[in-house]
Amino acid sequence: MQPLDRDPHLWRIARARAKFKSHLVTYLLVNALLWAIWYFTDGLSHHRHGFGVPWPVWPTLFWGLGLAIQGLSTYGFVSEQSWSEREYQQLLRDREAGRL
């Protein structure tokens, strides 16, 4: 439910940021659990003998990559809108400089 006095654009940004933070907390808790399971089951024997890569590396790595992309998009570093705004501003500067 959205009250009428909220700015719709700011409300979308706030919801996206809250969703990202929730996803980040879930990622941290689940990955802590996965690493604890690995450590207390296989980890101790692998640590002593030096076998391969621990299996929790894969979900941590790939889920973390997806989370990083979501964070960059949420905070405006990778969004199409920010790229469009930069291009628009560049076109305005080019026009003022007589290059267009």
C-alpha positions in Angstrom: 0.0 0.0 0.0 1.4 3.4 -1.0 0.0 6.6 0.6 -0.7 9.4 -1.9 1.8 11.8 -0.5 4.8 9.6 -1.4 7.0 10.4 -4.4 6.6 7.2 -6.6 10.2 7.4 -7.9 11.7 7.7 -4.4 9.3 5.0 -3.1 10.6 2.6 -5.9 14.2 3.4 -4.9 13.5 2.8 -1.2 11.8 -0.5 -1.9 14.7 -1.7 -4.1 17.2 -0.8 -1.4 15.2 -2.5 1.3 15.0 -5.6 -0.9 18.7 -5.5 -1.5 19.5 -5.2 2.2 17.2 -8.1 2.9 18.9 -10.2 0.2 22.3 -9.3 1.7 21.3 -10.4 5.2 19.9 -13.7 3.8 23.1 -14.2 1.8 25.3 -13.7 4.9 23.3 -16.0 7.1 22.9 -18.8 4.6 26.5 -18.7 3.6 27.6 -18.7 7.3 25.5 -21.8 7.7 26.9 -23.5 4.6 30.5 -22.8 5.7 29.7 -24.1 9.2 28.3 -27.3 7.8 31.3 -27.8 5.6 33.7 -27.0 8.5 32.1 -29.4 10.9 31.6 -32.2 8.5 34.3 -32.2 5.7 36.3 -29.2 6.6 38.3 -30.6 9.5 39.6 -33.6 7.5 40.2 -31.5 4.3 42.0 -28.9 6.4 44.4 -31.5 7.8 45.0 -33.2 4.4 44.8 -30.2 2.1 42.3 -31.5 -0.4 40.8 -29.3 -3.1 38.5 -26.4 -2.9 35.7 -26.4 -0.2 32.3 -26.9 -1.8 30.7 -23.7 -0.1 33.0 -21.6 -2.3 30.7 -22.1 -5.3 27.4 -20.9 -3.9 29.2 -18.1 -2.0 31.0 -17.0 -5.2 28.1 -17.2 -7.7 25.4 -16.0 -5.3 27.8 -13.2 -4.3 28.3 -12.2 -7.9 24.5 -11.9 -8.4 24.2 -10.0 -5.2 27.0 -7.6 -6.3 25.2 -7.0 -9.6 21.9 -6.3 -7.7 23.7 -3.9 -5.4 25.4 -2.0 -8.2 22.0 -1.7 -10.0 20.1 -0.8 -6.8 22.5 2.0 -5.9 22.7 3.4 -9.5 26.2 2.3 -10.6 25.0 0.1 -13.4 21.4 1.2 -14.1 20.3 1.9 -17.6 18.7 5.1 -16.3 22.0 6.5 -15.0 23.7 5.7 -18.3 20.9 7.4 -20.2 21.2 10.5 -17.9 25.0 10.6 -18.5 24.5 10.4 -22.2 21.9 13.1 -22.1 24.1 15.4 -20.1 27.0 14.8 -22.6 24.7 15.6 -25.5 23.7 18.9 -23.8 27.4 19.8 -23.3 28.2 18.9 -26.9 25.3 21.1 -28.1 26.4 24.0 -26.0 30.0 23.7 -27.2 28.7 23.7 -30.8 29.7 20.1 -31.6 26.1 19.1 -32.4 
